Amino acid sequence: MVSDSSPRTTMDAYRFNIRAAQQQQQFAHARQEAQRRWVQRHEAHCHLLARRMEFVRDSFREQQMYAYQSTSLYDARTSRTGASSSSPPSSTKAICV
């Protein structure tokens, strides 16, 4: 029977503790790496969504500006010529591209 204080048992316990510590370190490192990759994916996704939202917002603003300019050109043309506002402009190509 081997006692707890024998060199073999002590060395086995030491090796076991070293292995357990290494495995815990590897697990912690793997967990940190997975978390880092998740954060990168999440940030990339959020950045992509933000860029898409900016694109939609900008294109909507351009449409609004174009609609406003078309209306103001039409109003300026009709008020200049003295025509009624219900008459069509002389050139629809300038308004409807």
MOPE-V167689 format. One record per residue. N is the residue number from 1. PSI is psi as a letter, one per 40 degrees, with the letter a starting at -180 (* if undefined). NEAR is the number of other C-alpha atoms within 8 Angstrom. Layout:
N&PSI&NEAR  N&PSI&NEAR
//
This chain:
1&h&2  2&h&5  3&i&6  4&d&6  5&e&6  6&i&8  7&d&6  8&d&6  9&d&11  10&d&10  11&d&8  12&d&8  13&d&8  14&d&8  15&d&8  16&d&8  17&d&8  18&d&8  19&d&8  20&d&8  21&d&8  22&d&8  23&d&8  24&d&8  25&d&8  26&d&8  27&d&8  28&d&8  29&d&8  30&d&8  31&d&8  32&d&8  33&d&8  34&d&8  35&d&8  36&d&8  37&d&8  38&d&8  39&d&8  40&d&8  41&d&8  42&d&8  43&d&8  44&d&8  45&d&8  46&d&8  47&d&8  48&d&8  49&d&8  50&d&8  51&d&8  52&d&8  53&d&8  54&d&8  55&d&8  56&d&8  57&d&8  58&d&8  59&d&8  60&d&8  61&d&8  62&d&8  63&d&8  64&d&8  65&d&8  66&d&8  67&d&8  68&d&8  69&d&8  70&d&10  71&d&8  72&d&8  73&d&8  74&d&9  75&d&9  76&d&8  77&d&9  78&d&13  79&d&10  80&d&7  81&e&6  82&e&6  83&i&8  84&i&7  85&e&8  86&e&4  87&i&7  88&i&6  89&i&8  90&d&4  91&h&6  92&e&8  93&d&6  94&d&7  95&d&7  96&g&5  97&*&4
//
